[in-house]
Amino acid sequence: MKLEKLDSSDVAEVYEIEKISFTEPHSLASIAAAIMNPACEFWVLRDEVSDGQEGEPAKKRIAGFVEFWLMYDEAHVVDIAVRPEYRRRGLGRRLMNFLIEKSRDGGAKKIFLEVRPSNATAMTLYGQAGFVEAGKRVKYYKDEDALIMTRDL
């Protein structure tokens, strides 16, 4: 699998993963707009999959993605998601390690994110990556507060 910058041809596929992965997904338009924002780092993890036809080239499929913003000396994680059939293979951890490295290389001193307290999988991933709880945002989501988590670099 290979990490590559989001391309305009990837937007619809990323949106499909977004809708599957999140209760309140970002819109197709906001994903498309991210490409134009110089502060936004939006990367996809591609997998080559064969359709079983001998002699046919493998097709590239997005297994997961990460979106984060680098602003001054901070990074803000917007989204990290893995397609359901690729979960539990360490890809979320791979995307998280990539964003930590890329944030550090971009001059960030701290990374922060918001997460649903009910999202145990994400909470475990972030905790294992060194993030700690730093507060909460009341009514951040329609049905739930958000925990703010940070990690120093």
Secondary structure, DSSP 4 states (H G I P E B T S, - for coil): -EEEE--GGGHHHHHHHHHHH-SSPPPHHHHHHHTT-TTEEEEEEEEEE--S-TTPPPEEEEEEEEEEEEETTEEEEEEEEE-GGGTTSSHHHHHHHHHHHHHHHTT-SEEEEEE-TT-HHHHHHHHHTT-EEEEEETT-SSSS-EEEEEEE-
